[in-house]
């Protein structure tokens, strides 16, 4: 048997489009973690896929619509393989596996489908942590970062676009593929004129870069992050400080890029040097620029469409991986056509 192969026993289907089978997992401890405390992971499968999942020891009986039971099987197969690799399962991991299992049937051209019975999700790994794609868009985003020098990740909050960008940069740094990580963000709230704020440069820009810090500390031990910042290996800088530089051997991330002007975006993109990667993230529906000022992100997405070496991943409310209510909030606003923060200079 392979590491993820499971013994399957077929029972009598409950109807013409129904299936029933039993999955038996070899490792009792992994099976217990797979099912979750009080079988909470199986209950999630039942709720999301409309199947019955009944655990008995290290086996689980799945029954319900044929398509849904096979999606449940693929999700469990993938999650069990992750446990064998040393992963610790959380509810969000189970939700992600369910999304990907559905996507494998909905869009058979997705690169996430190796074959009908197996799921394969892109991963980012450092010594501290490994994270796997939890939606088809996240999977495509990670693959795009691996293949392209400039990647745009655009879409609503909570889709993981910034977190995955920082995680990927951390992976490159740990593997020695780059020498430096540069994190930048337009400080629109301070008008990019930070002199009046108290403290040194790091203290001035910290409030605007907190989401980037959070992802860094998730992927790299805290003491190493501090040392890297002191040594200049990890650099935090507002967008205005990028002018005149050529960024080589680096992973450069521009967050909240919808708040760049056209001139700022062009300036930033032309900083790209040899052996560097740029990742630009933002939400075109959340532009904070003055009314009438065109978003540099919106413009760049149009200007650079089809340019070799440039890839764009677009996230939607279906890719929100935070609390389920966040996805419903995003969908409600998108249903109105505009969000309260959208201005005339933005995506519209």
Backbone torsions as a table, in degrees:
resi	resn	phi	psi	omega
1	UNK	NA	144.8	173.2
2	UNK	-78.6	172.6	-176.0
3	UNK	-61.1	-28.1	-175.8
4	UNK	-113.7	3.6	-178.3
5	UNK	-70.3	143.0	-177.8
6	UNK	-128.3	145.4	177.1
7	UNK	-77.9	126.9	-176.6
8	UNK	-118.8	128.7	176.1
9	UNK	-115.7	128.2	-177.5
10	UNK	-93.6	132.7	176.4
11	UNK	-105.8	-170.1	-179.1
12	UNK	-82.2	122.4	-179.8
13	UNK	-61.0	150.0	-178.8
14	UNK	-84.1	-7.2	-178.8
15	UNK	-173.4	178.4	-177.2
16	UNK	-63.7	-28.4	179.2
17	UNK	-119.0	43.7	-177.9
18	UNK	-132.2	153.1	179.9
19	UNK	-134.0	155.1	174.7
20	UNK	-144.5	125.2	173.8
21	UNK	-153.7	164.2	-177.0
22	UNK	-116.4	128.9	175.6
23	UNK	-102.7	128.6	179.1
24	UNK	-117.3	125.3	-177.4
25	UNK	-103.5	136.7	-172.4
26	UNK	-68.9	-36.8	-174.4
27	UNK	-98.1	115.4	-176.3
28	UNK	-62.6	-39.1	-177.7
29	UNK	-67.4	-44.3	178.2
30	UNK	-63.7	-38.4	179.3
31	UNK	-62.0	-40.9	179.1
32	UNK	-63.5	-42.7	178.1
33	UNK	-67.7	-35.0	179.6
34	UNK	-64.4	-43.2	-178.2
35	UNK	-73.5	-26.7	179.3
36	UNK	88.1	160.7	178.4
37	UNK	-62.4	128.8	-175.5
38	UNK	54.7	31.8	178.2
39	UNK	60.0	32.3	-176.0
40	UNK	-64.6	-32.2	179.5
41	UNK	-70.9	-36.0	177.4
42	UNK	-69.0	-36.7	177.7
43	UNK	-64.3	-34.2	177.0
44	UNK	-66.4	-41.7	175.2
45	UNK	-57.8	-44.2	-179.0
46	UNK	-62.0	-44.2	-177.6
47	UNK	-66.8	-44.8	-173.6
48	UNK	-79.6	-33.1	-173.5
49	UNK	-108.5	-9.7	179.1
50	UNK	71.3	34.4	177.9
51	UNK	-112.6	167.7	169.5
52	UNK	-101.9	130.0	179.8
53	UNK	-130.6	107.1	-175.3
54	UNK	-115.6	119.8	-178.1
55	UNK	-89.5	138.6	172.8
56	UNK	-139.0	104.2	-176.7
57	UNK	64.1	-123.8	179.5
58	UNK	-100.1	21.5	177.8
59	UNK	-120.9	156.5	174.5
60	UNK	-137.2	130.9	177.5
61	UNK	-94.0	122.4	178.7
62	UNK	-108.3	132.8	176.4
63	UNK	-147.0	149.6	-178.6
64	UNK	147.0	-164.4	178.2
65	UNK	-54.5	139.8	-174.7
66	UNK	-54.3	-47.5	-178.2
67	UNK	-61.7	-44.9	-177.0
68	UNK	-67.1	-38.8	-179.4
69	UNK	-67.6	-35.4	177.8
70	UNK	-72.4	-31.7	173.5
71	UNK	-65.6	-41.5	177.7
72	UNK	-62.9	-40.2	179.9
73	UNK	-64.0	-43.6	-179.8
74	UNK	-64.2	-38.9	178.8
75	UNK	-63.9	-45.8	-179.8
76	UNK	-65.9	-39.1	178.6
77	UNK	-60.1	-45.9	-179.8
78	UNK	-64.7	-45.8	-177.4
79	UNK	-65.3	-36.8	177.6
80	UNK	-64.5	-40.0	177.7
81	UNK	-62.7	-38.2	177.9
82	UNK	-64.3	-39.5	177.3
83	UNK	-62.8	-39.0	178.6
84	UNK	-64.4	-24.9	178.7
85	UNK	-87.2	-0.5	177.7
86	UNK	101.2	6.4	-179.0
87	UNK	-73.5	156.5	172.6
88	UNK	-111.8	122.5	-173.8
89	UNK	-81.9	137.7	171.8
90	UNK	-121.2	167.7	179.9
91	UNK	-56.4	-39.5	-178.7
92	UNK	-64.1	-30.9	177.4
93	UNK	-66.8	-40.4	179.0
94	UNK	-66.1	-43.2	177.7
95	UNK	-60.1	-40.8	178.8
96	UNK	-63.9	-42.7	179.5
97	UNK	-63.4	-36.9	178.6
98	UNK	-66.0	-44.2	178.3
99	UNK	-58.0	-46.1	-176.4
100	UNK	-69.5	-34.5	177.8
101	UNK	-64.9	-39.8	176.4
102	UNK	-64.8	-44.8	-177.0
103	UNK	-61.6	-33.0	-179.2
104	UNK	-61.8	-29.6	177.7
105	UNK	-90.3	-34.7	-177.5
106	UNK	-70.8	-37.2	-176.6
107	UNK	-134.8	85.4	-173.2
108	UNK	-67.2	-8.7	177.6
109	UNK	-87.1	-4.8	-179.5
110	UNK	-60.3	142.1	177.8
111	UNK	-69.8	-5.5	-178.8
112	UNK	-78.3	-12.4	-175.8
113	UNK	-99.4	108.7	177.5
114	UNK	-79.4	-47.3	172.1
115	UNK	-156.9	168.3	-168.6
116	UNK	-53.6	-35.5	-174.4
117	UNK	-92.8	-1.0	-172.9
118	UNK	-129.5	140.6	172.7
119	UNK	-104.8	143.5	174.7
120	UNK	-136.7	116.0	-177.3
121	UNK	-112.6	138.3	176.7
122	UNK	-61.8	146.4	-178.4
123	UNK	-132.9	154.1	171.5
124	UNK	-121.8	129.5	-174.4
125	UNK	-133.9	136.3	167.1
126	UNK	-127.5	176.9	-179.5
127	UNK	-63.3	-27.6	-177.5
128	UNK	-83.8	-37.1	-170.6
129	UNK	-156.2	150.0	171.3
130	UNK	-122.7	137.6	176.6
131	UNK	-129.8	142.1	-179.4
132	UNK	-112.9	152.4	175.9
133	UNK	-59.1	139.7	-179.1
134	UNK	-114.0	-3.6	175.2
135	UNK	-143.0	159.8	177.2
136	UNK	-57.5	-37.8	179.8
137	UNK	-66.0	-40.5	176.3
138	UNK	-62.0	-39.8	178.5
139	UNK	-61.1	-46.9	178.9
140	UNK	-65.1	-34.3	179.8
141	UNK	-64.8	-46.6	179.1
142	UNK	-63.0	-43.1	178.7
143	UNK	-63.7	-37.5	178.7
144	UNK	-64.6	-40.3	179.3
145	UNK	-65.6	-30.4	179.1
146	UNK	-73.3	-25.7	-170.1
147	UNK	-108.6	-15.7	-171.8
148	UNK	-125.7	151.7	179.4
149	UNK	-81.3	-27.7	178.5
150	UNK	-130.6	123.1	-177.8
151	UNK	-128.2	131.5	172.3
152	UNK	-103.7	130.8	172.8
153	UNK	-118.7	109.8	-174.0
154	UNK	-125.2	142.8	179.2
155	UNK	153.6	-176.8	-173.5
156	UNK	-70.6	167.4	177.4
157	UNK	-63.3	150.5	175.1
158	UNK	87.4	5.4	-178.0
159	UNK	-93.6	-4.7	176.1
160	UNK	87.7	8.7	-174.0
161	UNK	-65.0	-41.0	179.3
162	UNK	-75.1	-43.9	-178.7
163	UNK	-58.9	-46.9	-178.9
164	UNK	-67.0	-35.2	178.1
165	UNK	-62.1	-46.6	180.0
166	UNK	-67.2	-40.0	178.8
167	UNK	-61.9	-41.9	179.4
168	UNK	-65.1	-40.6	177.4
169	UNK	-61.9	-41.2	178.8
170	UNK	-62.9	-38.9	177.8
171	UNK	-63.0	-45.1	179.0
172	UNK	-61.2	-41.4	-179.4
173	UNK	-65.6	-44.2	-178.2
174	UNK	-65.6	-32.7	-179.4
175	UNK	-83.3	-4.5	179.3
176	UNK	79.7	12.3	-179.7
177	UNK	-74.7	-23.5	176.2
178	UNK	-134.9	168.5	-179.5
179	UNK	-108.5	-10.1	-170.9
180	UNK	-156.5	148.3	170.9
181	UNK	-115.9	129.3	177.9
182	UNK	-120.2	121.6	-178.7
183	UNK	-111.4	128.7	-177.2
184	UNK	-139.5	157.3	-179.1
185	UNK	-159.4	137.3	176.8
186	UNK	-72.0	123.3	-178.4
187	UNK	-86.4	67.6	-175.3
188	UNK	-61.0	-38.5	-177.0
189	UNK	-60.3	-28.2	178.9
190	UNK	-103.7	10.7	178.8
191	UNK	62.5	21.7	-177.0
192	UNK	60.3	10.6	176.1
193	UNK	-111.2	91.5	-169.0
194	UNK	-93.2	-1.1	-173.0
195	UNK	-60.9	-31.1	-176.4
196	UNK	-77.6	-12.9	179.7
197	UNK	-78.0	146.1	-179.2
198	UNK	-73.2	156.2	174.0
199	UNK	94.4	178.0	177.8
200	UNK	-79.9	-176.8	-174.2
201	UNK	-59.8	-42.5	-179.3
202	UNK	-60.4	-43.7	-179.4
203	UNK	-67.6	-31.0	179.5
204	UNK	-67.9	-41.6	-172.3
205	UNK	-96.4	-11.6	-178.1
206	UNK	-50.1	-46.1	-177.7
207	UNK	-58.1	-29.9	-177.5
208	UNK	-84.1	-16.0	-173.7
209	UNK	-113.9	10.3	-177.2
210	UNK	-55.1	-42.4	178.5
211	UNK	-59.9	-32.5	179.2
212	UNK	-71.3	-41.1	176.5
213	UNK	-59.6	-45.2	-177.1
214	UNK	-56.7	-44.4	179.5
215	UNK	-67.2	-39.6	178.2
216	UNK	-58.9	-49.0	-177.8
217	UNK	-67.9	-23.2	175.4
218	UNK	-70.1	-34.2	-173.1
219	UNK	-98.0	-23.8	-176.3
220	UNK	-129.0	136.0	178.2
221	UNK	-53.2	142.2	-174.7
222	UNK	-54.4	-42.1	-178.0
223	UNK	-65.9	-33.7	178.7
224	UNK	-71.3	-35.7	177.1
225	UNK	-62.6	-45.3	-179.1
226	UNK	-61.9	-43.8	179.5
227	UNK	-64.5	-40.5	-179.5
228	UNK	-64.8	-37.0	177.7
229	UNK	-68.4	-41.4	178.9
230	UNK	-62.6	-37.8	-178.2
231	UNK	-83.2	-5.4	-179.2
232	UNK	81.2	8.5	177.7
233	UNK	-72.8	-34.8	170.7
234	UNK	-112.9	120.5	-175.2
235	UNK	-118.5	133.4	176.6
236	UNK	-111.6	125.1	-177.8
237	UNK	-151.6	138.5	173.6
238	UNK	-66.6	155.8	-174.4
239	UNK	-55.9	-36.7	-177.1
240	UNK	-59.6	-24.0	-176.8
241	UNK	-86.5	2.7	178.6
242	UNK	-83.8	-18.3	-174.1
243	UNK	-59.1	134.5	175.9
244	UNK	85.8	-4.2	-177.5
245	UNK	-97.3	155.9	168.4
246	UNK	-119.3	119.7	-171.5
247	UNK	-99.0	105.1	-178.5
248	UNK	-111.0	155.0	177.9
249	UNK	48.5	46.1	-174.4
250	UNK	-142.6	156.1	166.7
251	UNK	-104.1	119.1	-173.7
252	UNK	-115.5	122.9	-176.8
253	UNK	-117.9	126.7	173.7
254	UNK	-111.0	113.5	-178.2
255	UNK	-100.3	157.7	-179.5
256	UNK	54.3	41.1	-173.0
257	UNK	-68.5	-13.5	177.2
258	UNK	-63.7	-17.2	-179.2
259	UNK	-96.9	16.8	171.6
260	UNK	-90.6	149.6	171.7
261	UNK	-83.8	170.7	178.2
262	UNK	-57.9	-44.6	-178.9
263	UNK	-65.7	-40.3	179.2
264	UNK	-63.8	-43.5	-178.9
265	UNK	-64.2	-45.1	178.8
266	UNK	-61.3	-42.9	178.3
267	UNK	-59.4	-45.5	-178.0
268	UNK	-64.3	-49.8	-175.8
269	UNK	-62.0	-31.5	-179.1
270	UNK	-83.9	6.8	173.1
271	UNK	-83.5	-10.7	-174.3
272	UNK	-60.2	125.2	179.1
273	UNK	-114.8	-171.6	-177.2
274	UNK	-63.5	143.8	177.4
275	UNK	52.4	41.8	177.6
276	UNK	-124.0	156.1	175.0
277	UNK	-124.2	140.4	175.3
278	UNK	-118.9	134.9	175.7
279	UNK	-127.7	122.9	-176.7
280	UNK	-115.8	121.8	-177.7
281	UNK	-120.7	150.2	178.4
282	UNK	175.5	170.5	179.5
283	UNK	-124.4	103.0	-176.6
284	UNK	-58.9	-14.8	179.7
285	UNK	-89.7	0.3	-176.7
286	UNK	-123.1	50.8	-176.6
287	UNK	-81.9	128.1	179.9
288	UNK	-105.8	8.3	-180.0
289	UNK	-69.3	157.1	177.1
290	UNK	-56.7	148.7	-179.9
291	UNK	-55.2	133.1	179.0
292	UNK	93.3	-10.8	178.1
293	UNK	-91.7	122.0	-176.6
294	UNK	-73.5	137.1	178.2
295	UNK	-71.1	128.3	177.5
296	UNK	-64.1	-29.4	178.1
297	UNK	-68.0	-47.2	-179.9
298	UNK	-59.5	-43.2	179.8
299	UNK	-64.6	-45.0	-177.1
300	UNK	-62.9	-37.7	-179.9
301	UNK	-60.3	-34.6	177.8
302	UNK	-80.1	-45.4	-176.5
303	UNK	-63.5	-39.2	-172.4
304	UNK	-95.5	4.6	179.0
305	UNK	-60.7	126.2	178.9
306	UNK	86.0	-2.6	179.0
307	UNK	-73.9	131.6	-178.8
308	UNK	-61.4	135.9	179.5
309	UNK	89.7	-3.0	180.0
310	UNK	-115.1	132.3	179.9
311	UNK	-132.3	144.0	178.3
312	UNK	-124.2	127.9	173.3
313	UNK	-111.1	125.6	-179.0
314	UNK	-107.2	122.7	178.3
315	UNK	-98.2	153.3	177.2
316	UNK	-129.4	-178.2	178.7
317	UNK	-60.6	-22.7	178.7
318	UNK	-70.9	-14.4	-179.4
319	UNK	-98.6	2.2	179.8
320	UNK	-66.1	125.2	-176.1
321	UNK	-113.7	12.3	172.8
322	UNK	-86.0	-157.5	178.4
323	UNK	-54.2	138.5	-179.3
324	UNK	-53.2	-29.5	179.4
325	UNK	-64.1	-32.3	178.8
326	UNK	-60.6	-43.4	179.2
327	UNK	-61.6	-39.7	-179.7
328	UNK	-69.1	-36.1	177.7
329	UNK	-64.6	-46.2	179.4
330	UNK	-60.4	-44.2	-179.1
331	UNK	-63.8	-37.4	-179.8
332	UNK	-64.5	-43.6	178.7
333	UNK	-67.5	-41.4	179.7
334	UNK	-64.2	-31.2	178.4
335	UNK	-65.2	-24.4	177.5
336	UNK	-84.0	-10.5	176.8
337	UNK	93.8	-27.7	-179.1
338	UNK	-144.2	148.7	173.7
339	UNK	-99.8	158.4	-177.0
340	UNK	-56.3	-30.0	-175.2
341	UNK	-84.0	-11.8	-177.5
342	UNK	-70.2	131.5	178.2
343	UNK	-116.7	179.5	-174.9
344	UNK	-66.8	-21.0	-178.6
345	UNK	-88.0	-4.2	-175.0
346	UNK	-96.3	-146.9	-173.6
347	UNK	-72.3	-27.1	177.0
348	UNK	80.3	NA	NA
